[in-house]
Structure formats: structure tokens, C-alpha cells
Amino acid sequence: MNEETIQRIHSTYGIENWSAGYFDVNNDGNIIARPSAQDPRNVDLKNLVDHLVKDKKLQLPILLRFPQILTNQLRILSGAYRDAIEQFGYQGKHYPVFPMKVNPRREVVEEFLKESDRCRVGLECGSKAELYAAVALDQTPESLLICNGFKDEAFCRLASLAVQSGKRVVIVVEKLNELKMLLRVANETGVCPWIGLRAKLYTRGSGKWASSGGDSAKFGLTTSEIIQCVRLLREHKKEQYFKLLHFHIGSQITDIKRVKNAMKEAARVYSKIHQLRLPVDFLDIGGGLGVDYDGSKTRFESSMNYTVQEFANDVVYTVQTVCDEENVPHPNLVTESGRMMTAYHTVLVVSIREEIETFADDQPEVSIDVDDPQVITELKGLCDEINGKNYFEYYHDAVELKDELHTQFNLGLISLEDRAKGEVLYWEVCARALREAEQTRSPNEEFEEVKRVLAAKYLCNFSLFRSAPDSWAIGQLFPVVPLHRLQEAKVDFATLVDVTCDSDGKIDKFVDLKDVKETLELPEWRENEDYYIGLFLLGAYQEVMGSNHNLFGMPNEAQIFMESDGRFHVSKIVQGSRIQDMVAFARYDVPHLQEAFSKRIRSSIESGACPAEKGDGLIQQYVNAAQWTTYLE
């Protein structure tokens, strides 16, 4: 590809802005993935998907999982804190923990724990199910197992098992009664885990999750409640177990200033607690480290205006400054940066199955008959005479004529054929006006709506609610890029619709460096040709939060290791949900359904309405259908 084509691709999709170096375009116009930025190893995603479809017999959609990216993100996080600690002479250590709620898949959690010896990575769990899994997983003895969320006695007893298995468990107290319950269980079992207190800070985060911090936060103890907890610990002679102060100001913090303010407040609270001669020596700053989904490096809700290193520097420097002022030891820093650790490592690959157009360019030219209504004749005149000088005026005339067309139809004055002819002419005027507008130096904003309406809708074989629920639920932007044919100059403006029967199952907001695009430039769809689209940065929250709307289940999954010279190794394939899995999820008994269907067919056979041989075949077809994928085949 020439330099001009490369620049057009980068301008259209912004790959170099949001990919953190993990994804790029090769000379064939295909997207490639790398284990880390500047790594010579890479894999062509189009070739990879072809291999999975043709050789491994997987059907799309396919979730590609790249464990090497997980490992690299953890190393970037640990390296940033290591460098900041060295730069400022900080006396504490960094303890990264991975919050299982972000992506509890075993493949993800175990990949992080492989690095446990290298960087003390531990786990954070917020439910009994997460804790049950975490208790049995191997991690280095120095790493932490943080227990957040609301707890009952069973949770505390499960945590005591983890303590007795040799793990460094910290139960973070969210409310005063929780501490009372924990102390009671500790007295009964004779086992007490380390205790943390979550402080409710005045400082709030920024972006979509700003409300998770501040005075109205769901979690956290007020200052007076913290003092009561300290008194309670001393009364029960358990103050030696108070090891950690926790706080969290929100996920995906977009503005670094909010981080600095929170660190000042948290470090001051830590210092005052330490001055009460309590052995707290861990400061858990929670999550919040953002991901630049749109690549704009701004305070926009799908971005952030800082780097990982800048975040770590501000945390370390601010905490150190306050502690030095208060003359207390620097605490060990615990981070729960799950979004940053996982977002980049998955790509959902979907196929475009059809193109749904508002206006088809290849329609035959409309001819006018002498007896056509005047509204049709006038629309035809606009269509024939529109040009670069009159397009704006003619477009407005066409809008008025379209309203008149529908009014006359509703009054019964024109036929269905007349209405169809008039609509074709109207959309032709809009399309020609849009082309003229885009050739001007400063096109009128009014035509952005025309472009959106005229955009093709590409039907993609996936469920938005299953695989990218935050796109629908909170308007989260995720990069969307074709995996191939990027060098082609001829494109459609399009939006994406999924295969669910829900009108909200669509993506019509796309990342852009300066704005949010309502259409995406895509190579034209061609019938009977493979066409793969990638949805990127889905690794955080999307898998676990996806719903089973319409009983569309999990997609097929492939775990990929990238090797040298473009080679790759498919280390694991996980079959996606089948029909029987999803009907069972909805509490139907599959054998009972099959027996009920068989009974209906046998009744038809007995009545003579269905031949026996045909009936047996129908029963077998129904039984076999339980193994089909829930997506289009």
C-alpha cells in the first residue's frame, strides 16, 4: 500500500490511537495483532479466522483471546509503578491484584497468576463464588487475596479456609455490622484474616462511573464509622489484624486531576490512622485506571487524558508527599486496575451477512408517465436538475414534496405504486444532494442527518447484548474495524445491526479522534464473499455482563499465541453455546421437549396424517437441532 492509503486507513479507523500498539494494518490491507507494541511477532487476523473457519470448522462469531496481551498489560502496569517508586525513592512496594468481576474466566485469571512470582499479582473477589474459585488457585505467598463487597457469615468462613491454606487474605469491611460479624466468626473459628476498612472519600471520579465515589457512594465507611471500627478492634484485641485502608472513586477515570485529589485525601486518612498507632501498611487505591477506547487522549467518557506511567507517577508522588508531611511510613500500594489489564486482549470477529439499504444505488431509473400525479413530476424534475449550486434548495424542496406525497397517500389520492415511485425519487435527490455537499469545503451540518439515514445497515452475525452489552446499556464506544480489504477506496457509509429481534441491537456510534461518528466507512459488501468485522477492546466486563437476550449464547472462542514469521498457535478452542444449552438456561428440560415433540409426531402418524418413515425423520431432525449453534449458520 502507498503512504496515502495508509494515512486514509489510520484517519478513518484511528487504529494507531486506540490500539496501544497491539493492532495495526499490514501491506495486504489486513489487521494484524501483536503481543506488545513494536514486537516483530504478529498474526494476520484475516488469515487466522480463515484457518479457524476452514480448518478448525468453527462458525462465526468467534471470540479471539490473546493471553500474551494480558501478560504484557500486567507487566506495563507493574513496570510503571516500579519506575515511579524508583524515581521518587518511595519506600513501599506495589501489589497489583486482578478483580475477578472484570473477567472471571479461568483462562484470564490463571494467565495473570502465572506472573505471580514476578510481580506479586493477587486476586480481588466480591462474591462467595469468586472467592470459592480464588481460594484454590495458586499464587505466590507474598501476594494478596482481597475480599470486597457485602459479606455474610458463610463468606467469612470461606475466607478463613483461605487463611488456613496459607493465603494472605484481606477482608475489606464495608459497614460497621460487617466488622462485628467478622469478629464473631473469627472468635468461633480461631482464625482471623487481615482486616481492611474501606473509606468513603469526599473526592469523586469522572466519567460514566463518577457516582460510585463521593458522599453518595454505595460502599465505604464514613469518618465516624472508621473511628468506631478502630474502637471495636481494640475492644476485641484484634487491632494487629488491621492492615489495609481501601478506597475507590470510580471506574474509567477520565481526568488525572481527580486521581491526584483522591490520593491526597486517601493518603491523609491513612496517615491519621497510622498516627493512632495502628499497624495499617497497605493502601488499596481500587480501580479507576482508564482505557483510551477512542484514542483521543481527552476527558471524554470513552477516553482518558493520561498514560499509565503518568497515573502511577501521580499516585506514588502524591502519597509520598502527604506521608512525608505527616511523618508516617510510605504504605504498600495495592491496585485493582482490572479494565486496563484485560480490555485489549480479546477481539470479537463477526461476519456481515447482508446489506440493508434505505436507498439502493442500483435501482432502475424512474420514468414519468403523463398521468402521474404532480408531486411525482416535481420530484423527478428536482432529481434531473440538481447540481452543485442548487442542491441545498432542491433538497429542502424534496423534503416538502415527500410530506405532500404521504399526505396524498393517506387521503387516498395516489396509489401504492405512486408512493413507491415518489419515495425512490426522494431518496435519489437526497443521495445526490449529499454527494454535492461532501464536495464543499464546509458541508452543512444538516447533511450529517441525511448521511445517517442513507447509511446502509450491515447485518452482522452476533448479539450485541451478549458480546458488547455496554455499547447498548451505557453507550460505551468500542473500536469497530474490518479485518481485511482496508486498502479499497470504494466504501459504504454504514451502521451495524445484530441478529436479535430487538431494535436496540445495533451499533450506530463509532470512535473518532475529534467526535463520535454516527456512520462507519466500510468496504462495500459483496454477496457470497467472506467479510469479517472486528470489535476490539471487549476484554473487560463484556463477557461476564453479557445477557442471553433471545437465548443467543456465548460465541465460539479460540485462544491464540503469536509466534515469529506470522505463525500462530491455537492453544485452546471453546465451543460456543448450543441450542440445548440455552433452552436449558431458560429452565426447559431438553429431553422433555424432545419427548413432547415426538409425542406430537407419533399422534400424527397414528392418525394417518404423517407417514411413519417421514415422522421418524422429523423426530430425529428435532433431536439433532439441539446441537445447532444459536447464531446464523
C-alpha positions as CSV (number, residue, x, y, z in Angstrom):
1,M,0.0,0.0,0.0
2,N,1.1,3.6,-0.6
3,E,1.5,6.2,2.1
4,E,-1.7,7.9,1.0
5,T,-3.8,4.7,1.5
6,I,-2.1,4.1,4.9
7,Q,-3.0,7.6,6.0
8,R,-6.6,7.2,4.9
9,I,-6.9,4.0,6.9
10,H,-5.5,5.5,10.0
11,S,-7.6,8.6,9.6
12,T,-10.8,6.5,9.2
13,Y,-10.3,4.0,11.9
14,G,-7.8,5.6,14.3
15,I,-6.0,2.3,14.9
16,E,-2.8,3.8,16.0
17,N,-4.6,6.0,18.5
18,W,-6.6,3.4,20.4
19,S,-4.7,0.1,19.9
20,A,-1.8,0.7,22.3
21,G,0.4,-0.9,19.6
22,Y,-1.3,-4.2,19.8
23,F,-3.1,-3.9,16.4
24,D,-2.1,-2.5,13.1
25,V,-2.6,-2.8,9.3
26,N,-0.2,-4.8,7.0
27,N,0.5,-4.3,3.3
28,D,-2.3,-6.6,2.3
29,G,-4.8,-4.3,3.9
30,N,-5.5,-6.7,6.8
31,I,-5.5,-6.1,10.5
32,I,-2.7,-7.7,12.5
33,A,-2.3,-8.4,16.2
34,R,1.0,-8.2,18.2
35,P,1.9,-9.5,21.7
36,S,3.2,-6.0,22.5
37,A,3.9,-2.7,20.8
38,Q,6.9,-2.9,18.5
39,D,7.1,-6.7,18.8
40,P,8.1,-8.2,15.5
41,R,5.8,-11.2,16.1
42,N,2.3,-10.7,14.7
43,V,-0.6,-12.6,13.2
44,D,-2.8,-11.6,10.3
45,L,-6.4,-11.8,11.7
46,K,-8.0,-12.5,8.4
47,N,-5.7,-15.5,7.8
48,L,-6.3,-16.6,11.4
49,V,-10.1,-16.5,11.1
50,D,-9.9,-18.3,7.7
51,H,-7.9,-21.1,9.5
52,L,-10.4,-21.3,12.3
53,V,-13.4,-21.4,10.0
54,K,-12.0,-23.7,7.2
55,D,-9.6,-25.9,9.1
56,K,-11.0,-26.0,12.7
57,K,-14.6,-25.9,11.4
58,L,-15.6,-23.1,13.8
59,Q,-18.5,-20.9,12.9
60,L,-18.7,-17.1,13.4
61,P,-19.0,-15.2,15.7
62,I,-15.6,-16.1,17.2
63,L,-14.0,-14.5,20.2
64,L,-10.2,-14.3,19.8
65,R,-8.3,-14.3,23.0
66,F,-4.7,-13.3,23.1
67,P,-3.1,-14.3,26.5
68,Q,0.2,-12.6,25.6
69,I,-1.6,-9.3,25.6
70,L,-2.8,-10.0,29.2
71,T,0.7,-10.7,30.3
72,N,2.1,-7.6,28.6
73,Q,-0.6,-5.3,30.2
74,L,0.3,-6.6,33.6
75,R,4.0,-6.0,33.0
76,I,3.2,-2.5,31.8
77,L,1.2,-1.8,35.0
78,S,3.9,-3.3,37.3
79,G,6.7,-1.6,35.4
80,A,5.0,1.8,35.6
81,Y,4.8,1.6,39.5
82,R,8.3,0.1,39.7
83,D,9.7,3.1,37.7
84,A,7.7,5.6,39.8
85,I,8.9,4.0,43.0
86,E,12.5,4.1,41.9
87,Q,12.2,7.7,40.5
88,F,10.8,9.2,43.7
89,G,12.6,7.0,46.3
90,Y,9.3,5.6,47.5
91,Q,9.7,3.1,50.4
92,G,6.7,0.9,49.8
93,K,6.0,-1.8,47.3
94,H,3.4,-2.2,44.6
95,Y,0.9,-5.1,44.9
96,P,-1.3,-5.5,41.8
97,V,-4.5,-7.5,42.2
98,F,-6.9,-8.6,39.5
99,P,-10.6,-8.0,40.2
100,M,-12.3,-11.2,39.1
101,K,-15.6,-9.3,38.4
102,V,-13.9,-7.7,35.4
103,N,-13.4,-11.0,33.6
104,P,-13.7,-14.2,35.8
105,R,-12.9,-16.6,33.0
106,R,-10.3,-19.2,34.2
107,E,-8.2,-18.6,31.1
108,V,-7.8,-14.9,32.1
109,V,-7.3,-15.4,35.9
110,E,-4.7,-18.2,35.5
111,E,-2.8,-16.2,32.9
112,F,-2.3,-13.4,35.4
113,L,-1.3,-15.7,38.2
114,K,1.4,-17.2,36.1
115,E,3.1,-13.8,36.7
116,S,2.6,-14.0,40.5
117,D,6.2,-14.7,41.3
118,R,7.4,-11.9,39.1
119,C,5.2,-9.1,40.3
120,R,3.2,-10.3,43.3
121,V,-0.1,-10.2,41.5
122,G,-3.0,-11.3,43.6
123,L,-6.8,-11.5,43.2
124,E,-9.8,-9.5,44.3
125,C,-13.2,-11.1,44.8
126,G,-16.6,-9.7,45.6
127,S,-18.8,-12.7,46.0
128,K,-18.7,-16.2,47.5
129,A,-18.5,-17.8,44.1
130,E,-15.5,-15.7,43.1
131,L,-13.9,-16.4,46.5
132,Y,-14.5,-20.1,46.2
133,A,-12.6,-20.2,42.9
134,A,-9.8,-17.9,44.2
135,V,-9.2,-20.0,47.3
136,A,-8.0,-22.9,45.3
137,L,-5.9,-21.1,42.7
138,D,-2.1,-20.9,43.1
139,Q,-0.5,-17.6,43.8
140,T,2.8,-16.5,45.4
141,P,2.6,-16.4,49.2
142,E,3.5,-12.7,49.2
143,S,0.5,-11.7,47.0
144,L,-2.9,-10.7,48.4
145,L,-6.4,-12.0,48.2
146,I,-8.6,-9.0,48.7
147,C,-12.3,-9.6,49.6
148,N,-14.6,-6.7,48.7
149,G,-18.3,-6.4,48.6
150,F,-21.1,-7.1,51.1
151,K,-20.5,-10.3,53.1
152,D,-22.3,-12.8,55.2
153,E,-21.0,-15.4,57.7
154,A,-20.6,-18.0,55.0
155,F,-18.3,-15.6,53.1
156,C,-16.2,-15.0,56.3
157,R,-15.9,-18.8,56.9
158,L,-14.8,-19.4,53.4
159,A,-12.2,-16.7,53.8
160,S,-10.9,-18.4,56.9
161,L,-10.3,-21.5,54.8
162,A,-8.2,-19.4,52.5
163,V,-6.2,-18.2,55.5
164,Q,-5.6,-21.7,56.7
165,S,-4.4,-22.7,53.2
166,G,-1.6,-20.2,53.5
167,K,-3.0,-17.2,51.6
168,R,-2.7,-13.6,52.7
169,V,-6.4,-12.7,52.9
170,V,-7.7,-9.2,53.5
171,I,-11.4,-8.8,54.2
172,V,-12.4,-5.3,53.4
173,V,-15.1,-4.1,55.8
174,E,-17.9,-2.1,54.0
175,K,-20.1,-1.4,57.1
176,L,-19.9,-1.5,60.8
177,N,-22.1,-4.5,61.3
178,E,-19.9,-6.4,58.9
179,L,-16.9,-6.0,61.2
180,K,-19.0,-7.2,64.2
181,M,-19.9,-10.3,62.2
182,L,-16.3,-10.9,61.1
183,L,-15.0,-10.7,64.7
184,R,-17.7,-13.1,65.9
185,V,-16.7,-15.7,63.2
186,A,-13.0,-15.2,64.0
187,N,-13.7,-16.0,67.6
188,E,-15.6,-19.1,66.7
189,T,-13.1,-20.4,64.2
190,G,-9.9,-19.2,65.9
191,V,-8.8,-17.8,62.5
192,C,-8.7,-14.1,61.7
193,P,-7.8,-12.8,58.3
194,W,-6.2,-9.4,57.8
195,I,-8.8,-6.6,58.0
196,G,-9.2,-3.7,55.7
197,L,-11.5,-0.7,56.1
198,R,-13.0,1.0,53.0
199,A,-13.1,4.7,53.4
200,K,-15.8,6.8,51.8
201,L,-13.9,9.7,50.3
202,Y,-15.3,13.1,49.6
203,T,-13.5,13.1,46.2
204,R,-15.4,11.7,43.2
205,G,-14.1,10.3,40.0
206,S,-15.0,11.4,36.5
207,G,-16.8,9.9,33.5
208,K,-19.7,7.4,33.5
209,W,-18.9,6.0,36.9
210,A,-18.3,9.2,38.8
211,S,-21.3,8.4,41.1
212,S,-19.5,5.3,42.5
213,G,-17.4,7.7,44.6
214,G,-18.2,10.7,46.9
215,D,-20.8,11.1,49.7
216,S,-23.5,9.1,47.9
217,A,-21.2,6.1,47.1
218,K,-22.7,2.6,47.6
219,F,-19.7,1.4,49.5
220,G,-17.4,2.8,52.2
221,L,-17.3,3.9,55.8
222,T,-17.7,7.5,57.0
223,T,-15.0,9.0,59.1
224,S,-17.1,8.4,62.3
225,E,-17.7,4.8,61.3
226,I,-14.0,4.3,60.8
227,I,-13.3,5.6,64.3
228,Q,-16.0,3.2,65.7
229,C,-14.3,0.3,63.8
230,V,-11.0,1.1,65.4
231,R,-12.6,1.2,68.8
232,L,-14.2,-2.2,68.2
233,L,-11.0,-3.7,67.0
234,R,-9.2,-2.6,70.2
235,E,-12.1,-3.8,72.4
236,H,-11.6,-7.3,70.8
237,K,-7.8,-7.0,70.9
238,K,-7.7,-7.5,67.1
239,E,-6.1,-4.2,66.1
240,Q,-3.0,-6.1,65.0
241,Y,-5.0,-7.5,62.1
242,F,-5.9,-4.1,60.7
243,K,-3.5,-4.0,57.7
244,L,-5.2,-2.1,54.9
245,L,-7.1,1.1,54.1
246,H,-9.2,0.8,50.9
247,F,-11.0,3.4,48.8
248,H,-12.4,3.6,45.2
249,I,-13.6,6.7,43.4
250,G,-14.9,5.1,40.2
251,S,-14.1,3.0,37.2
252,Q,-12.6,4.5,33.9
253,I,-11.5,7.8,35.5
254,T,-11.1,10.2,32.6
255,D,-9.4,13.1,34.3
256,I,-6.0,12.8,36.1
257,K,-6.8,15.7,38.3
258,R,-9.5,13.6,40.1
259,V,-6.8,11.0,40.8
260,K,-4.5,13.5,42.4
261,N,-7.2,14.9,44.6
262,A,-8.3,11.4,45.7
263,M,-4.7,10.4,46.5
264,K,-4.2,13.4,48.7
265,E,-7.4,12.7,50.7
266,A,-6.7,9.0,51.0
267,A,-3.1,9.4,52.0
268,R,-4.2,11.9,54.7
269,V,-6.7,9.4,56.1
270,Y,-4.1,6.7,56.0
271,S,-1.6,9.0,57.8
272,K,-4.1,9.9,60.6
273,I,-4.9,6.2,61.1
274,H,-1.3,5.3,61.3
275,Q,-0.7,8.0,63.8
276,L,-3.2,6.2,66.1
277,R,-0.5,3.5,66.4
278,L,-2.4,1.1,64.2
279,P,-0.4,-1.4,62.0
280,V,-2.0,-0.5,58.7
281,D,0.6,-0.7,56.0
282,F,-1.3,-1.2,52.7
283,L,-3.2,1.5,50.9
284,D,-5.6,0.0,48.3
285,I,-6.4,2.7,45.7
286,G,-9.0,0.5,44.0
287,G,-9.6,0.6,40.2
288,G,-10.1,3.6,38.0
289,L,-7.2,3.4,35.7
290,G,-8.8,4.1,32.3
291,V,-8.6,2.7,28.8
292,D,-8.5,5.0,25.8
293,Y,-11.3,3.4,23.8
294,D,-11.4,6.2,21.2
295,G,-7.8,7.2,21.2
296,S,-8.5,10.9,21.7
297,K,-6.5,11.2,25.0
298,T,-9.1,13.5,26.4
299,R,-11.5,13.7,29.3
300,F,-14.3,12.3,27.1
301,E,-16.1,9.4,28.8
302,S,-14.6,6.8,26.4
303,S,-11.0,8.1,26.8
304,M,-8.6,9.5,29.4
305,N,-6.1,12.3,29.5
306,Y,-3.1,10.5,30.9
307,T,-0.9,7.5,30.4
308,V,-0.4,4.5,32.7
309,Q,3.0,5.9,33.7
310,E,1.5,9.4,34.5
311,F,-1.2,7.7,36.6
312,A,1.4,5.7,38.5
313,N,3.7,8.8,39.0
314,D,0.9,10.9,40.4
315,V,-0.2,8.1,42.8
316,V,3.3,7.5,44.1
317,Y,4.4,11.1,44.3
318,T,1.2,12.3,45.9
319,V,1.0,9.6,48.5
320,Q,4.7,10.0,49.3
321,T,4.4,13.8,49.7
322,V,1.5,13.5,52.2
323,C,3.1,10.8,54.2
324,D,6.4,12.7,54.5
325,E,4.4,15.7,55.7
326,E,2.7,13.6,58.3
327,N,5.9,11.7,59.2
328,V,4.5,8.3,58.7
329,P,5.9,5.3,56.7
330,H,5.0,5.0,53.0
331,P,2.3,2.4,52.6
332,N,2.5,-0.5,50.2
333,L,0.3,0.4,47.3
334,V,-2.4,-2.0,46.1
335,T,-4.1,-1.5,42.7
336,E,-7.2,-3.1,41.2
337,S,-6.8,-1.9,37.6
338,G,-8.8,-4.7,36.0
339,R,-10.1,-2.7,33.0
340,M,-6.6,-1.7,31.9
341,M,-5.3,-5.3,32.5
342,T,-7.9,-7.0,30.3
343,A,-9.6,-4.7,27.8
344,Y,-7.2,-5.2,24.9
345,H,-6.8,-8.9,24.9
346,T,-10.0,-10.0,23.1
347,V,-11.4,-9.4,19.6
348,L,-14.9,-10.4,18.6
349,V,-15.0,-11.4,14.9
350,V,-18.4,-11.3,13.2
351,S,-19.4,-11.8,9.7
352,I,-21.5,-9.5,7.6
353,R,-24.4,-11.5,6.2
354,E,-26.5,-8.9,4.3
355,E,-26.7,-5.3,3.4
356,I,-30.0,-3.5,4.4
357,E,-30.2,-0.2,2.4
358,T,-32.5,2.7,2.8
359,F,-31.8,3.6,-0.8
360,A,-30.2,1.3,-3.3
361,D,-27.9,2.9,-5.8
362,D,-28.6,0.3,-8.5
363,Q,-32.3,0.9,-8.8
364,P,-33.6,1.4,-12.4
365,E,-34.3,5.0,-13.4
366,V,-37.8,6.1,-12.7
367,S,-39.8,7.1,-15.8
368,I,-42.6,9.6,-15.7
369,D,-46.0,8.9,-17.3
370,V,-48.4,11.6,-18.5
371,D,-51.0,10.6,-15.9
372,D,-48.5,10.7,-12.9
373,P,-49.5,13.0,-10.0
374,Q,-47.9,16.4,-10.0
375,V,-45.9,15.6,-6.8
376,I,-44.2,12.8,-8.7
377,T,-43.5,15.0,-11.7
378,E,-42.0,17.7,-9.5
379,L,-39.7,15.2,-7.6
380,K,-38.5,13.9,-11.0
381,G,-37.7,17.4,-12.0
382,L,-35.6,18.0,-8.9
383,C,-33.8,14.7,-9.4
384,D,-32.9,15.6,-13.0
385,E,-31.8,19.2,-12.4
386,I,-30.0,19.1,-9.1
387,N,-26.4,20.3,-9.2
388,G,-23.6,21.9,-7.1
389,K,-25.2,25.3,-7.0
390,N,-28.8,24.4,-6.2
391,Y,-28.5,21.2,-4.2
392,F,-29.4,22.8,-0.8
393,E,-32.5,24.4,-2.1
394,Y,-33.6,21.3,-4.0
395,Y,-33.1,19.1,-1.0
396,H,-35.5,21.2,1.0
397,D,-38.0,21.2,-1.8
398,A,-37.8,17.4,-1.9
399,V,-38.5,17.2,1.9
400,E,-41.7,19.3,1.4
401,L,-42.7,17.2,-1.6
402,K,-42.2,14.0,0.4
403,D,-44.5,15.2,3.1
404,E,-47.1,16.1,0.4
405,L,-46.7,12.6,-1.1
406,H,-47.5,10.9,2.2
407,T,-50.4,13.3,2.8
408,Q,-52.0,12.5,-0.5
409,F,-51.5,8.8,0.0
410,N,-53.2,8.9,3.4
411,L,-56.1,10.7,1.8
412,G,-56.4,8.0,-0.8
413,L,-55.5,10.4,-3.7
414,I,-52.5,8.4,-5.0
415,S,-51.8,4.7,-5.4
416,L,-49.3,2.5,-3.7
417,E,-47.3,2.4,-6.9
418,D,-47.2,6.2,-7.0
419,R,-46.0,6.3,-3.4
420,A,-43.2,3.9,-4.2
421,K,-42.1,5.9,-7.3
422,G,-42.1,9.1,-5.3
423,E,-40.0,7.6,-2.4
424,V,-37.4,6.4,-4.9
425,L,-37.2,9.9,-6.4
426,Y,-37.0,11.5,-3.0
427,W,-34.1,9.3,-1.8
428,E,-32.3,9.9,-5.2
429,V,-32.5,13.6,-4.6
430,C,-31.1,13.1,-1.0
431,A,-28.3,11.0,-2.3
432,R,-27.3,13.5,-5.0
433,A,-27.5,16.4,-2.6
434,L,-25.3,14.6,-0.1
435,R,-22.7,13.9,-2.7
436,E,-22.7,17.6,-3.7
437,A,-22.5,18.7,0.0
438,E,-19.5,16.5,0.7
439,Q,-17.6,18.1,-2.1
440,T,-17.8,21.5,-0.5
441,R,-15.1,22.8,1.9
442,S,-17.6,23.2,4.8
443,P,-20.7,21.0,4.3
444,N,-23.8,22.0,6.1
445,E,-24.4,20.0,9.3
446,E,-27.9,19.3,8.1
447,F,-26.5,16.7,5.7
448,E,-25.0,14.7,8.6
449,E,-28.5,13.5,9.3
450,V,-29.0,12.7,5.6
451,K,-25.8,10.7,5.7
452,R,-27.0,8.8,8.7
453,V,-30.4,8.0,7.2
454,L,-29.0,6.9,3.9
455,A,-26.3,4.8,5.5
456,A,-26.5,1.1,4.8
457,K,-27.2,-1.3,7.6
458,Y,-24.9,-4.2,7.7
459,L,-26.4,-7.3,9.3
460,C,-23.8,-8.9,11.4
461,N,-24.0,-12.4,12.9
462,F,-23.7,-11.6,16.6
463,S,-25.8,-10.4,19.6
464,L,-24.8,-7.0,20.9
465,F,-26.5,-7.8,24.2
466,R,-24.3,-10.9,24.6
467,S,-20.9,-9.7,23.4
468,A,-20.8,-5.9,23.8
469,P,-23.6,-5.1,26.3
470,D,-22.1,-1.8,27.4
471,S,-22.5,-0.5,23.9
472,W,-26.2,-0.8,24.3
473,A,-26.6,-0.2,28.1
474,I,-24.4,2.9,28.7
475,G,-23.3,4.0,25.2
476,Q,-19.7,2.7,25.7
477,L,-17.7,3.2,22.5
478,F,-15.7,0.2,21.2
479,P,-13.5,0.3,18.1
480,V,-15.0,-1.4,15.1
481,V,-12.8,-2.2,12.1
482,P,-13.0,-4.6,9.1
483,L,-10.3,-7.2,9.4
484,H,-9.5,-7.1,5.7
485,R,-9.9,-5.1,2.4
486,L,-8.9,-1.9,4.2
487,Q,-6.9,-0.7,1.1
488,E,-10.1,-0.5,-1.0
489,A,-11.0,3.1,-1.9
490,K,-14.7,2.5,-2.6
491,V,-16.6,2.4,0.7
492,D,-20.1,2.5,2.1
493,F,-21.3,4.6,5.0
494,A,-22.9,2.1,7.3
495,T,-24.1,1.1,10.7
496,L,-24.2,-2.4,12.2
497,V,-27.2,-4.3,13.3
498,D,-27.2,-7.7,15.1
499,V,-29.3,-10.8,14.6
500,T,-31.5,-10.3,17.7
501,C,-35.2,-9.2,17.2
502,D,-34.6,-6.1,19.2
503,S,-34.4,-2.6,17.6
504,D,-31.7,-1.6,20.1
505,G,-29.5,-4.4,18.7
506,K,-27.3,-2.0,16.7
507,I,-24.1,-0.1,16.7
508,D,-24.5,3.4,15.3
509,K,-21.9,5.3,17.3
510,F,-18.2,4.8,16.3
511,V,-14.9,6.1,17.7
512,D,-13.4,9.1,16.1
513,L,-10.4,11.3,17.2
514,K,-12.4,14.5,17.3
515,D,-16.0,13.5,17.6
516,V,-18.4,10.5,17.7
517,K,-19.2,9.2,14.3
518,E,-22.8,8.0,13.5
519,T,-21.7,6.0,10.5
520,L,-18.6,4.0,9.7
521,E,-16.8,3.9,6.4
522,L,-16.7,0.2,5.4
523,P,-15.6,-1.6,2.2
524,E,-18.7,-2.4,0.2
525,W,-20.4,-5.7,1.0
526,R,-20.3,-8.2,-1.9
527,E,-22.6,-11.2,-1.9
528,N,-21.1,-14.6,-1.5
529,E,-17.7,-13.2,-0.2
530,D,-16.3,-13.5,3.3
531,Y,-16.5,-10.2,5.1
532,Y,-15.1,-10.1,8.7
533,I,-15.6,-7.3,11.1
534,G,-13.7,-7.0,14.4
535,L,-15.0,-5.5,17.6
536,F,-12.0,-4.5,19.7
537,L,-11.2,-3.8,23.4
538,L,-14.0,-6.1,24.7
539,G,-11.9,-7.9,27.3
540,A,-13.2,-6.0,30.3
541,Y,-16.7,-6.7,31.7
542,Q,-18.3,-7.6,28.4
543,E,-18.1,-11.4,28.7
544,V,-19.4,-11.6,32.2
545,M,-22.1,-8.9,31.8
546,G,-23.5,-10.1,28.5
547,S,-27.1,-11.2,28.6
548,N,-28.8,-14.1,27.0
549,H,-31.4,-11.9,25.1
550,N,-33.3,-14.0,22.6
551,L,-31.3,-17.0,24.0
552,F,-28.3,-16.2,21.9
553,G,-25.4,-17.7,23.8
554,M,-21.7,-17.5,24.1
555,P,-19.8,-17.3,20.7
556,N,-17.1,-19.8,19.8
557,E,-13.8,-19.0,21.3
558,A,-10.1,-19.5,20.3
559,Q,-7.1,-18.8,22.4
560,I,-4.1,-17.7,20.3
561,F,-0.4,-17.5,20.9
562,M,1.6,-15.4,18.4
563,E,4.9,-16.8,17.1
564,S,7.6,-15.5,14.8
565,D,7.2,-15.1,11.0
566,G,3.5,-14.6,11.1
567,R,2.9,-18.1,12.6
568,F,0.5,-18.7,15.4
569,H,-0.6,-21.5,17.7
570,V,-4.3,-22.2,18.5
571,S,-3.8,-23.4,22.1
572,K,-7.4,-23.8,23.0
573,I,-10.8,-23.8,21.4
574,V,-14.0,-23.4,23.5
575,Q,-17.2,-24.3,21.7
576,G,-19.9,-21.7,22.0
577,S,-23.4,-22.3,23.3
578,R,-25.7,-24.7,21.5
579,I,-29.5,-24.6,21.3
580,Q,-29.8,-27.2,24.1
581,D,-27.6,-25.1,26.4
582,M,-29.7,-22.0,26.0
583,V,-33.1,-23.7,26.3
584,A,-31.8,-25.4,29.5
585,F,-30.7,-22.0,30.7
586,A,-34.3,-20.9,30.4
587,R,-35.3,-23.8,32.6
588,Y,-36.6,-26.0,29.9
589,D,-35.9,-29.8,30.2
590,V,-34.4,-30.7,26.8
591,P,-35.3,-34.5,27.0
592,H,-38.9,-33.5,28.0
593,L,-39.1,-31.1,25.0
594,Q,-37.9,-33.9,22.7
595,E,-40.3,-36.4,24.1
596,A,-43.2,-33.9,23.8
597,F,-42.3,-33.3,20.1
598,S,-42.0,-37.0,19.5
599,K,-45.5,-37.5,21.1
600,R,-47.0,-34.9,18.7
601,I,-45.4,-36.6,15.6
602,R,-46.4,-40.1,16.8
603,S,-50.0,-38.9,17.2
604,S,-49.9,-37.6,13.6
605,I,-48.5,-41.0,12.4
606,E,-51.3,-42.9,14.3
607,S,-54.0,-40.7,12.7
608,G,-52.6,-41.2,9.2
609,A,-51.7,-37.6,8.7
610,C,-48.0,-38.3,8.5
611,P,-46.2,-41.4,7.1
612,A,-44.2,-43.3,9.7
613,E,-40.9,-43.0,7.9
614,K,-41.3,-39.3,7.5
615,G,-42.4,-38.9,11.1
616,D,-39.3,-40.8,12.3
617,G,-37.2,-38.4,10.3
618,L,-38.8,-35.3,11.7
619,I,-38.2,-36.6,15.2
620,Q,-34.6,-37.2,14.5
621,Q,-34.2,-33.7,12.9
622,Y,-35.6,-32.1,16.1
623,V,-33.3,-34.1,18.3
624,N,-30.3,-33.1,16.1
625,A,-31.3,-29.4,16.1
626,A,-30.5,-29.3,19.8
627,Q,-26.8,-29.3,18.8
628,W,-27.0,-26.4,16.4
629,T,-25.4,-23.1,17.2
630,T,-27.8,-20.3,18.3
631,Y,-26.3,-18.0,15.7
632,L,-26.8,-17.9,11.9
633,E,-25.0,-20.8,10.2
